[in-house]
């Protein structure tokens, strides 16, 4: 009887640990800005940084966190992935709407696009890619 209890406990613990390990490998972001290259590099992120700064000021937000994920390719492609934990529901919708207006205009080199509810698996990233959290 004791052996059965220990066996059940061991199986339960293994299940919990494997689920936790899987959860750590995948992040789902409400919104991601993807910086893409067509031959000569990626767009400048300055317009995006200005948007973040003005949005924070208008909404009285002290800091926003963003995960910079990359490099995704040979020409500097990367993602700016937003968790938006600092924002309420209305602010999230407003921020995403403003991104959808701004990002398509970022075409000085390459292109940028907005993706919503993007799941990013660490195992799917290129070997040199890393995830760095920036506090803006």
Order of alpha helices (4+ residues) and beta strands (2+ residues): alpha-beta-alpha-beta-beta-alpha-beta-beta
